[in-house]
């Protein structure tokens, strides 16, 4: 009898395990607002920040900031956070907030980690770790933005009212470095278009300290000629209006100057320091962009990258402290020039420069007279991230596509002879976070079916220790399909990367509809062997509902060198659609694909690609277009003109690529989605497109998400969005 019970128990356990592995995904599993219902499919990736000396890193354990020994994992308090918390509480910070601030991974230390800069009560405060003294540095009703320590820690810099200021930490004396800032003049602070298109989203700081802490280089942006764009928040009773400086294609850009200003002074009553502006007589003010600014290690020279507004050339320019400039080198291509990083200076005076002059982003070694010594890396692959070089100038470190176009690895190149070594191994995608001495790095790894994990590696590629396996047991409970990577050739022989997710109960004798996802934008691959988060899980859910998920990167989006994007020059969308159609033709050749039921969806560039496809092709039955650009004339100047020129210089190209002008040709079912306060791709695009559909008698669907910007972030609205898309696909595909 006992044996029978044991056998029965074993059968029950086996059945339970089998059932657990056959769970089907729901919207609530992925997007529920209730954390007890929502499944954390991405797990908890490790969060590590290297200390300044490169010997340890900061991490959070049980809510406390700790110093972790990379080799042993031993954790000790990073500093006396309790002491800092008490000082914050005495300054009026609530206990819970003070604890959070004192144990934040993002604490802003000075370079030698003896002091902390903190924003509290709309002012800046300085905390001396050794003495435990917290001092208020500013006391004004205006907000201080982009505050930072000088390299020597003796000054605090910030922007207030679009003027640049410094505070002498020892004396508490504040000094205003610029005087003309205001609504139209930005000193040391980036406007929307410079942040979005030249320096990177989230990078608002437009000033740079000299290594010796004596001078600051900054951008002065004059917004006077730039048109305003109005956004409204209609959810509140008293409508909130945002006025944004936004130059559309062909509109005047902000007028930029590069300034240099000294910080030493006698106090607040001292005369404003003299600002020296780089003499840029070569460039017409309305035809100049400044894309990067950096100091040489000796603090004697400011290096910046100047482009004409249509970005057909890039000059690396050197300015002395008086503002006298000289050209260093010029980059040109058959189309536009991409902006990469600043030059990386080596201890011997040489520098590493990044360029795609041969069609692929590679490293080049120059001497201190701007003469090319050699190309360090070469081949039909590209650098993705350049991390820097060790202090001895022996090795330079980077991630690249040398061994796979869909799975980056970390490499190093010997500077003396160009020998390249691969440091990370195996399938999937790797990225690195190096310590300051380039002796170790944290390898962040994932693949298409595995959430991110972290390992500590030596600079020669040896695994030192697993930091975080991030096992997500919940993934094994669901009936998920393994993504299949493949390659599809276009009609002219270009090899496109693609990925397919089949329904988990796939039957090759059946005919399946296809839901394809696209971005299609320049040099922005969607096909990658890395973890895809919630969108990937939604695609898995749609596969469970009987759809084949298909992602195929057109050549321009492939990440296969800048040369793969150049054919799109002046005619965005045309070649992209042709490549996507070649991918669809491949799908139709498969016996298990229902060629009459193929849908497409995407956001931003992918939204425009979707709406363009449904107005310029008949291969798609359904489309969902989010945040779509309706006509390139309506998008921002710096991005658009890089690829399309100004409208006056390429009118045929703008007409040919316009969705709005082709609205009467709509085929299939189309859903338009837009954030009501999108400050990037304005809702104007969707409204104009909707109007043209209405005038042409074309039926379509539309959903607006009030309060949301270009990316939807409100959890309730995100759940609504994906629920709506699920229903739309089920109804129309």
C-alpha positions in Angstrom: 0.0 0.0 0.0 2.8 2.4 0.9 4.6 1.6 -2.4 1.4 2.4 -4.3 1.1 5.8 -2.6 4.7 6.6 -3.4 4.1 5.7 -7.1 0.9 7.9 -7.1 2.8 10.7 -5.5 5.6 10.5 -8.2 2.9 10.5 -10.9 1.3 13.6 -9.4 4.7 15.4 -9.1 5.5 14.6 -12.7 2.1 15.7 -13.9 2.5 18.9 -11.9 5.9 19.6 -13.4 4.6 19.0 -16.9 1.7 21.3 -16.2 4.0 24.0 -14.9 6.1 23.9 -18.1 2.9 24.3 -20.2 1.6 27.6 -18.7 0.4 30.0 -21.3 1.2 33.7 -21.1 -1.4 36.4 -20.3 -1.3 40.1 -20.5 -1.4 40.2 -16.7 1.7 38.0 -16.5 3.6 40.6 -18.4 1.9 43.9 -17.7 -0.2 43.7 -14.6 -0.2 46.7 -12.3 -0.2 44.3 -9.3 3.4 43.3 -8.6 2.0 40.1 -7.0 0.4 39.1 -10.3 3.0 40.4 -12.7 5.8 38.0 -13.3 9.4 39.3 -13.3 10.7 37.6 -16.4 13.8 39.6 -16.5 14.9 38.8 -13.0 17.2 41.1 -11.1 20.3 42.0 -13.1 23.2 43.0 -10.9 23.9 46.7 -10.4 27.6 47.6 -10.0 29.5 50.8 -10.1 33.3 50.8 -10.1 35.0 52.9 -7.4 37.3 55.6 -8.7 40.5 53.6 -7.9 39.2 50.6 -9.8 39.9 48.2 -6.8 36.3 47.7 -5.7 32.8 48.5 -6.7 29.7 49.9 -5.2 26.6 47.8 -4.8 23.3 47.7 -2.8 22.7 44.9 -0.4 19.7 44.8 1.9 19.1 48.4 1.2 22.7 49.5 2.2 25.5 50.8 0.0 28.4 48.5 0.3 32.0 48.2 -1.1 32.5 44.8 -2.7 35.8 43.2 -3.2 35.7 42.0 -6.8 37.8 38.9 -6.2 36.1 37.6 -3.1 32.7 39.1 -3.0 33.3 40.3 0.5 31.1 43.4 1.2 31.8 46.1 3.7 30.1 49.5 4.3 31.2 51.9 1.5 31.4 54.7 4.0 29.5 55.8 7.2 26.1 56.2 5.5 24.5 56.5 8.9 26.5 59.6 9.7 25.5 61.1 6.3 21.9 60.2 6.9 21.9 61.9 10.3 23.4 65.1 8.7 20.6 65.0 6.1 17.9 64.6 8.7 19.3 67.6 10.6 19.1 69.5 7.4 15.3 68.7 7.3 15.3 65.6 5.1 12.7 63.0 6.1 14.2 59.8 7.6 13.1 57.5 4.8 14.4 60.0 2.1 17.7 60.5 4.0 18.3 56.8 4.2 17.6 56.4 0.5 19.9 59.3 -0.5 22.7 58.1 1.8 22.6 54.6 0.3 22.1 55.4 -3.3 24.2 53.7 -5.9 24.3 57.0 -7.8 25.9 59.1 -5.1 28.0 61.9 -6.7 31.4 61.6 -5.1 34.4 63.8 -5.9 37.3 62.2 -7.7 39.1 60.8 -4.6 35.7 60.0 -2.9 36.3 62.2 0.1 33.1 64.3 -0.4 29.6 64.0 -1.8 27.5 66.5 -3.7 23.8 66.3 -3.1 20.8 68.3 -4.2 18.3 68.9 -1.4 15.6 71.5 -0.9 16.2 72.8 -4.4 19.8 73.7 -3.5 23.2 72.2 -3.6 24.9 70.8 -0.5 28.5 69.5 0.1 29.2 66.7 2.5 32.7 66.1 3.8 32.9 62.4 4.6 35.8 62.6 7.1 34.3 65.4 9.3 30.7 64.5 8.7 29.9 68.1 8.0 27.1 68.9 5.5 27.2 72.5 4.2 24.6 74.3 2.1 26.4 75.8 -1.0 23.5 77.6 -2.7 20.3 79.3 -1.3 18.2 80.6 -4.1 14.6 79.9 -5.4 16.0 79.0 -8.8 17.1 75.4 -9.6 20.7 74.4 -10.0 21.2 72.0 -12.9 23.9 69.7 -14.1 26.0 70.2 -10.9 29.5 68.6 -10.8 32.8 68.6 -8.9 35.8 70.1 -10.6 38.5 67.4 -11.2 40.5 68.6 -8.1 37.3 68.8 -6.0 37.8 72.4 -5.0 34.9 73.8 -7.1 31.3 72.9 -7.7 29.9 73.9 -11.1 26.3 74.2 -12.2 23.9 75.9 -14.5 21.2 78.3 -13.1 18.9 80.4 -15.3 20.9 79.2 -18.3 24.1 80.7 -16.9 27.2 78.9 -15.8 28.3 79.2 -12.2 31.0 77.8 -9.8 31.2 77.7 -6.0 34.5 77.7 -4.2 33.9 74.7 -1.8 36.4 75.9 0.9 35.0 79.4 1.1 31.4 78.9 0.0 31.8 81.8 -2.5 29.7 81.6 -5.6 30.9 83.1 -8.9 28.8 83.7 -12.0 30.8 82.9 -15.2 28.4 83.9 -17.9 25.9 86.8 -17.8 23.7 86.6 -20.9 21.8 83.4 -20.3 18.0 83.4 -20.3 15.0 82.1 -22.3 16.9 82.4 -25.6 20.5 81.9 -24.6 21.7 78.6 -23.1 25.2 78.6 -21.5 26.5 75.2 -20.6 23.1 73.5 -21.0 21.9 71.7 -24.1 18.6 72.4 -25.8 16.2 69.7 -27.0 17.7 69.1 -30.5 21.3 69.1 -29.4 20.6 66.6 -26.6 18.4 64.3 -28.7 20.5 64.2 -31.9 24.1 65.1 -31.1 25.0 64.3 -27.4 22.5 61.6 -26.5 19.1 61.5 -24.8 19.6 62.3 -21.1 22.8 64.3 -21.7 21.8 67.9 -20.8 25.2 69.1 -19.7 26.9 71.4 -22.2 30.1 72.2 -20.3 33.4 70.4 -19.7 36.1 71.0 -17.0 39.8 71.2 -17.9 41.8 68.5 -16.2 43.7 71.1 -14.1 40.4 72.6 -12.9 41.4 76.1 -14.0 39.0 76.5 -17.0 35.7 75.3 -18.3 34.8 74.9 -22.0 31.1 75.2 -22.8 28.5 75.6 -25.6 26.6 78.8 -25.9 23.3 78.0 -27.8 21.3 81.0 -29.1 17.7 79.8 -29.6 16.4 83.1 -31.0 15.9 81.8 -34.6 14.4 78.5 -33.6 10.6 78.1 -33.9 8.6 77.2 -30.8 6.4 74.1 -30.7 3.4 73.9 -28.3 2.5 70.8 -26.3 -0.6 70.6 -24.1 -1.6 68.4 -21.2 -5.4 68.4 -21.3 -5.9 65.9 -18.4 -5.7 68.6 -15.7 -8.5 71.2 -15.4 -6.1 74.1 -15.9 -4.4 73.1 -19.1 -0.6 72.8 -18.9 1.2 74.2 -21.9 4.8 73.3 -22.8 6.7 75.5 -25.3 9.7 73.7 -26.8 12.3 75.1 -29.1 12.0 72.6 -32.0 13.6 73.1 -35.4 11.9 71.0 -38.1 13.7 70.1 -41.3 14.8 73.3 -43.0 14.1 75.5 -40.0 16.9 77.6 -38.4 19.0 75.7 -35.9 20.3 77.2 -32.6 23.4 79.3 -33.3 26.3 77.6 -31.5 29.6 79.0 -30.1 32.3 77.3 -28.1 33.4 79.3 -25.1 36.3 79.0 -22.6 36.2 80.7 -19.2 38.4 80.7 -16.2 37.0 80.0 -12.8 39.3 81.7 -10.3 38.1 85.0 -8.9 37.8 87.2 -5.9 34.2 86.5 -5.0 30.7 87.3 -5.9 31.4 91.0 -6.4 34.2 90.4 -8.8 33.7 91.4 -12.4 32.4 88.6 -14.7 35.4 86.7 -16.1 36.3 87.2 -19.7 34.8 84.5 -21.9 37.0 83.6 -24.9 35.1 82.2 -27.9 36.7 79.9 -30.4 37.2 81.9 -33.7 35.2 80.0 -36.2 35.2 82.4 -39.1 35.3 79.4 -41.6 31.7 78.5 -40.7 28.5 80.4 -41.3 26.7 80.6 -37.9 23.5 79.0 -39.3 25.5 76.2 -41.0 27.5 75.0 -37.9 26.9 72.1 -35.5 29.3 71.3 -32.7 29.0 67.7 -31.8 31.7 66.9 -29.2 34.0 68.9 -26.9 37.0 67.6 -25.0 40.2 68.8 -23.4 43.7 67.5 -24.0 45.4 66.0 -21.0 47.6 69.1 -20.5 44.6 71.4 -20.2 46.0 73.7 -22.9 43.7 72.8 -25.8 40.0 72.3 -26.4 39.2 69.8 -29.1 35.8 69.9 -30.7 34.0 68.4 -33.7 32.4 70.8 -36.1 30.0 69.8 -38.8 28.0 71.7 -41.5 24.2 71.4 -40.9 23.7 68.7 -43.5 26.6 66.8 -41.9 28.5 66.0 -45.1 31.8 66.7 -43.5 33.3 66.8 -39.9 36.2 68.8 -38.8 38.2 68.0 -35.7 39.3 71.4 -34.5 41.8 72.4 -31.8 41.4 75.7 -29.9 44.0 77.2 -27.5 42.9 79.0 -24.3 42.6 82.3 -26.2 40.2 80.9 -28.7 42.6 80.6 -31.6 41.7 77.5 -33.7 43.5 75.2 -36.1 42.1 72.2 -38.0 43.3 68.8 -37.0 41.6 66.5 -39.5 38.5 66.2 -41.7 36.2 63.3 -42.2 34.1 62.8 -45.3 32.1 59.9 -46.8 29.9 59.4 -49.9 26.9 60.4 -47.8 26.9 61.9 -44.2 29.5 61.6 -41.4 28.6 59.9 -38.2 29.7 61.4 -34.9 31.4 59.0 -32.5 33.5 59.7 -29.4 36.2 62.2 -28.5 39.8 61.4 -29.3 41.3 59.1 -26.6 44.7 60.4 -25.6 47.5 57.9 -24.7 50.3 58.6 -22.3 52.9 59.0 -25.1 50.9 61.8 -26.7 49.3 59.7 -29.4 45.6 59.5 -29.8 43.0 56.9 -30.9 40.3 58.2 -33.2 37.1 56.5 -34.5 36.0 56.7 -38.1 33.9 55.0 -40.7 35.8 56.4 -43.6 36.2 52.9 -45.1 32.5 52.1 -44.5 32.9 50.4 -41.1 33.5 52.0 -37.7 37.1 51.3 -36.8 40.0 52.6 -34.7 42.8 54.8 -36.0 46.1 55.7 -34.3 47.4 59.3 -34.7 50.5 61.0 -33.4 50.5 64.3 -31.6 51.0 66.1 -34.9 47.7 64.7 -36.2 49.5 62.4 -38.6 48.0 58.9 -39.1 50.3 56.2 -37.8 48.1 53.2 -38.7 44.5 51.9 -38.8 44.3 49.8 -35.6 41.2 47.7 -36.5 39.9 46.8 -40.0 37.6 44.4 -41.7 33.9 43.9 -42.6 32.8 44.3 -39.0 32.4 47.3 -36.7 33.3 48.8 -33.4 30.1 49.2 -31.3 31.5 50.6 -28.0 35.0 51.9 -27.5 35.9 51.6 -23.8 39.4 53.2 -23.7 43.0 52.2 -23.4 45.2 51.1 -20.4 47.6 53.6 -18.8 50.6 52.0 -20.4 49.1 52.5 -23.9 49.6 48.8 -24.6 46.0 47.7 -25.3 42.7 49.4 -26.4 39.4 47.8 -25.4 36.1 47.7 -27.3 33.0 45.7 -28.2 32.4 44.8 -31.8 30.7 42.5 -34.3 33.9 40.8 -35.5 32.5 37.3 -35.0 28.8 37.9 -35.3 26.6 40.7 -36.6 23.9 39.9 -34.1 26.0 39.1 -31.0 28.6 41.6 -29.8 31.7 40.5 -28.0 34.4 42.3 -26.1 37.8 42.6 -27.6 41.2 44.3 -27.2 43.7 45.4 -29.8 47.4 45.7 -29.2 48.2 49.3 -30.1 51.8 48.6 -31.3 50.8 46.2 -34.1 47.0 45.9 -34.4 46.6 42.4 -33.1 43.0 41.8 -32.0 42.1 39.4 -29.2 38.6 38.3 -28.3 37.9 38.5 -24.5 34.4 37.1 -24.2 33.3 33.7 -25.4 30.1 31.7 -26.3 26.8 32.7 -27.9 24.8 35.7 -27.0 25.7 39.4 -26.6 28.4 40.8 -24.3 29.1 44.4 -23.1 31.7 45.5 -20.6 32.1 47.9 -17.7 35.8 48.4 -17.1 37.5 49.6 -14.0 39.6 52.8 -14.2 42.9 50.8 -14.5 41.6 48.5 -17.3 42.7 45.5 -15.3 39.2 44.0 -14.8 35.7 44.4 -16.3 32.1 43.3 -15.5 30.8 41.3 -18.5 27.1 41.9 -19.0 25.8 38.9 -21.0 22.4 37.7 -22.2 21.0 35.8 -25.2 17.6 35.7 -26.8 16.2 33.4 -24.2 18.2 34.3 -21.1 17.9 37.5 -19.0 21.1 39.5 -18.3 23.9 38.0 -16.1 27.1 39.5 -14.9 30.6 38.0 -14.6 33.9 39.5 -13.4 36.6 39.2 -16.0 40.3 40.0 -16.2 41.5 42.3 -18.9 43.0 39.3 -20.7 39.6 37.5 -20.9 39.7 35.1 -17.9 36.6 34.6 -15.9 37.4 35.6 -12.3 34.0 35.2 -10.7 30.3 34.9 -11.4 28.7 38.0 -9.9 25.1 37.3 -10.7 23.6 34.3 -12.4 20.1 35.9 -12.4 18.3 32.6 -12.7 14.6 33.3 -13.5 12.8 30.0 -12.7 9.5 31.5 -13.9 10.7 31.2 -17.5 10.8 27.4 -17.3 7.1 27.3 -16.2 5.8 28.6 -19.5 5.5 27.1 -22.9 7.9 29.3 -24.7 9.5 28.9 -28.2 13.2 29.2 -28.8 13.9 32.0 -31.3 15.4 30.9 -34.5 18.0 33.1 -36.2 18.4 32.9 -40.0 19.6 34.9 -42.9 17.6 36.0 -46.0 19.0 37.4 -49.2 17.6 40.4 -50.9 17.0 40.5 -54.6 20.4 42.0 -55.1 22.2 39.6 -52.8 22.5 41.5 -49.5 22.2 39.1 -46.6 19.7 40.3 -44.0 19.6 39.0 -40.5 16.2 37.7 -39.3 14.7 35.9 -36.3 11.5 33.8 -36.2 9.5 32.6 -33.2 7.1 29.8 -34.1 4.0 28.8 -32.1 5.0 26.3 -29.3 2.7 23.6 -30.8 4.0 24.3 -34.3 2.6 21.9 -37.0 4.5 22.2 -40.3 1.3 21.0 -42.1 -0.7 24.1 -41.0 -0.8 27.6 -42.4 0.1 30.3 -39.9 -0.4 34.1 -40.0 2.7 36.2 -39.4 3.1 39.2 -37.1 6.3 41.1 -38.0 8.0 43.7 -35.9 10.3 46.4 -37.4 12.2 49.5 -36.6 14.1 49.8 -39.9 15.9 53.0 -38.9 19.6 53.7 -39.8 22.1 51.5 -38.1 19.6 50.3 -35.5 19.3 46.5 -35.6 16.2 44.8 -34.1 17.6 41.3 -34.7 20.1 40.5 -31.9 20.9 37.5 -29.8 20.1 39.2 -26.5 17.3 39.4 -24.0 14.3 41.4 -25.3 12.4 42.1 -22.1 8.6 42.7 -22.1 8.3 43.2 -25.8 9.9 39.8 -26.3 7.5 38.2 -23.8 4.6 39.8 -25.6 5.8 38.3 -28.9 6.0 34.9 -27.1 2.4 35.4 -26.0 1.3 36.2 -29.6 3.2 33.1 -30.8 1.2 31.0 -28.3 -1.9 32.5 -29.8 -1.0 31.0 -33.2 1.1 33.6 -34.9 4.6 33.3 -36.3 6.7 36.3 -35.0 9.1 37.6 -37.7 11.8 40.3 -37.3 14.0 41.0 -40.4 16.5 43.8 -40.5 16.6 45.7 -43.8 20.2 46.5 -44.8 20.1 50.1 -43.5 19.1 48.8 -40.0 21.4 45.8 -40.1 24.4 47.3 -38.2 26.6 46.0 -41.0 28.7 49.1 -41.3 27.8 52.6 -42.3 28.2 51.5 -45.9 25.0 49.5 -45.5 23.1 52.7 -44.7 24.5 54.9 -47.4 22.2 53.5 -50.2 19.3 55.1 -48.2 20.8 58.6 -48.6 18.1 61.1 -49.6 15.4 58.4 -50.1 14.6 57.1 -46.7 11.9 54.4 -46.6 12.1 53.4 -50.3 15.0 50.9 -50.1 13.9 49.9 -46.6 10.5 48.8 -47.8 12.0 46.9 -50.7 14.1 44.9 -48.3 11.2 44.2 -46.0 9.2 43.0 -49.0 12.0 40.6 -49.9 11.8 39.2 -46.4 8.0 38.8 -46.9 8.7 37.0 -50.2 10.9 34.6 -48.3 8.1 34.0 -45.8 5.6 33.3 -48.6 8.0 30.6 -49.9 7.5 28.6 -46.7 4.8 26.0 -46.8 3.6 26.8 -43.3 3.0 30.6 -43.8 -0.3 32.0 -44.8 0.9 34.7 -47.3 -2.4 36.5 -47.2 -2.2 37.1 -43.4 1.0 39.0 -42.8 0.9 42.0 -40.4 3.5 44.6 -39.4 4.0 46.8 -36.4 6.6 49.3 -35.1 7.2 52.5 -33.1 8.9 55.8 -34.0 10.9 55.0 -37.2 9.2 51.7 -37.1 5.8 53.4 -36.9 6.6 55.4 -40.0 7.9 52.3 -41.7 4.6 50.5 -40.9 2.4 53.4 -42.2 4.7 53.8 -45.2 4.4 50.1 -46.0 0.6 50.2 -45.8 0.5 53.2 -48.2 3.2 52.0 -50.6 2.8 48.2 -50.7 0.1 45.5 -50.8 1.9 42.7 -49.0 0.7 43.5 -45.5 -2.9 42.9 -44.4 -2.6 44.9 -41.1 -0.3 47.4 -39.5 0.1 49.1 -36.1 2.0 52.3 -36.3 3.1 54.0 -33.1 4.7 57.4 -32.8 4.9 57.7 -36.5 6.6 60.4 -38.6 4.1 61.3 -41.2 6.5 63.3 -43.4 10.2 64.0 -42.9 9.4 67.8 -43.2 7.8 67.5 -39.7 10.7 65.9 -37.9 13.7 67.7 -36.3 16.4 69.3 -38.5 19.6 67.6 -37.2 18.3 64.0 -37.6 16.4 64.5 -40.8 18.9 66.6 -42.7 21.7 64.1 -41.9 20.0 61.6 -44.1 17.6 63.6 -46.3 19.3 67.1 -46.7 17.1 70.1 -46.2 13.7 70.0 -48.0 14.8 72.8 -50.4 17.8 70.7 -51.5 15.9 67.4 -51.9 12.2 68.2 -52.5 11.6 65.0 -54.6 13.1 62.8 -51.9 10.8 64.3 -49.3 7.7 63.9 -51.5 8.6 60.3 -52.4 9.0 59.3 -48.8 6.0 61.0 -47.4 3.2 58.9 -45.8 0.9 61.9 -45.6 1.1 62.6 -49.3 0.3 59.0 -50.0 -2.6 58.6 -47.6 -5.1 57.9 -50.4 -3.2 54.7 -51.2 -3.9 53.0 -47.9 -4.2 49.3 -48.1 -5.3 47.0 -45.3 -6.2 47.8 -41.7 -4.1 50.4 -39.9 -4.0 51.5 -36.3 -2.3 54.8 -35.5 -1.0 55.3 -31.9 0.6 58.4 -30.4 1.5 59.9 -27.1 -0.5 63.1 -26.4 2.6 65.1 -25.3 5.2 63.5 -27.6 8.0 66.2 -27.7 10.1 64.1 -30.2 7.7 63.0 -32.9 4.9 65.5 -32.4 1.3 64.3 -32.6 1.0 66.7 -35.5 2.3 63.9 -37.6 -0.6 61.5 -36.7 -3.1 64.3 -36.9 -2.1 65.4 -40.4 -2.1 61.8 -41.5 -5.5 61.1 -40.0 -6.8 64.2 -41.8 -5.5 63.0 -45.1 -7.0 59.6 -44.6 -10.4 61.2 -43.8 -10.3 63.4 -46.9 -9.5 60.3 -49.0 -12.3 58.3 -47.5 -9.9 55.8 -46.0 -11.0 54.1 -42.8 -8.4 53.6 -40.0 -8.2 53.2 -36.3 -6.4 55.6 -33.8 -5.5 55.7 -30.1 -4.1 58.7 -28.3 -2.3 58.3 -24.9 -2.8 61.5 -22.9 0.2 62.8 -20.8 2.6 60.4 -22.6 5.7 61.4 -24.5 7.5 59.5 -27.3 7.9 56.4 -25.2 4.9 55.2 -23.2 5.9 54.7 -19.6 2.8 55.0 -17.4 2.2 51.3 -16.4 -1.6 51.5 -16.8 -1.3 53.0 -20.2 1.4 50.5 -21.3 -0.9 47.7 -20.3 -3.8 49.3 -22.2 -1.5 49.7 -25.2 -0.4 46.0 -25.4 -4.0 44.8 -24.6 -5.3 46.9 -27.4 -2.6 45.6 -29.8 -3.4 42.1 -28.9 -7.1 42.5 -29.6 -6.3 44.4 -32.8 -4.1 41.6 -34.1 -6.6 38.9 -33.2 -9.4 40.8 -34.9 -7.6 41.8 -38.1 -5.0 39.1 -38.7 
